[in-house]
Amino acid sequence: MTSHAFSTRKSKSRQNCAESKPDPVIYLVDDDKTHLDYSLLILEMVGVPVKPFSSASQFLQHCPPDPIGVLVTDVLMPGTSGVKLHEILIRESIELPVIFLTGFANVSLTREVLKAGAFDFIEKPLNPEDVIASASRAIQSSVQAWKERQLEKTFQEKLARLTPRERQILRLMLDYEQTCDIVRKLNISARTIESHKSGIFKKMEVDGFVELACEIIRMAGIEV
């Protein structure tokens, strides 16, 4: 297959990924209607859709499995608190930045939620500029994280196309084994190995070993 064909296929793959990317959404949760309405007015200035909810349970009923955007939630709420909601998202592997709003901040609570991975912690009464800036940064972070998840998913799907023999040869290639070394280890011909290499590059949609090695390094942590 020509280099042009490889480039065209990879370009289409990136285009399809971009076309399927959902739009960012700000998910706002607060049991106090006055605070909910005020926060909604502020967050609408970010320029993306805002979906308000009066409880954590209501939000969880409508939260998509792989959302893009940010969750802005009050800390203290009846039933499921904002902190508990954050724990649920982590447990369910829902990667969504969380910004906490509270009128009862203390050092211990702030340290706790930030250590647990919260994106930001903002005290009430809200400063609109701070809220807008924080939400905008969180959305940018979420979009980038979503793109990385899609790249990893696509890479895993391509890896799954490889046969057990192709995986075996790929591992040896990644150990910088030359064809002659692979011939001795696997007791197969050099022509067969080169045929497998060609199949590996085709299925992984790369032009050669260097490009494939770079992709694997970028996807560090994925077992070949």
Steps between C-alpha positions, in 0.01 A plus 500: 500500500632845409588773748219709352248226572618471861479878545151511348372225729648664811356835394154344465539336841577836663209660310255235617618546859449877474154458348387271783630721782209615718474868586621613845233554763509665841310288752387715793373345825366698796202428726450872575291645215623855559863393480422267208343783298783742579770247411310420181505866394875515556584171327291580193761768427757225435332441166408131522170335600430488873279225645377580855400232752355539849661184638788263444264212431324699228835573336608135514179398322592723205880476499631339177760220531782702343417869550701802389485820700497567872289425806444803720343389825420627847690317774228464764167366375228276645533135406807460282745780572731654242796315652313170483398575142865548410582165658228333294641643176845371590365157591304479173806617301315805368774746414343840549675797667322609817482854636364530854301801618445560869405766751658302783862460395771387735860399447439134581213463253686688227804277544280189499319567173808624315697195614216282368546657156257791490580755231426805715337618822319835494343677797161674500408778446628427151729727304368462142844549343651224715217258422508566126879469483506178700216340301670595172827340608318189616323465166828532311648231723197276446511535121869409493445202730213379280720516190769298677244238605381469141858460374561228756175326410587509129849368572357213705260414219788485252705283736207261525525437126843339537531122505687332788801449269497864393491608865792269573703649217404853600627440855832377361519803270443726800790324671708613200542145373616488137335274243788252522454477877125446465568225243707312755259552790182407316649255251319653204633648176605861452240529223225391739617753758502781245148398395388519864666840540312628195177371651577669831566836336185473290275412794656765724466756216862617510765540232769309688657398830615848606149642476356197680758525779416869547128416530573231758717739702221759488258234625734401782337254738320300232617140492580371151 
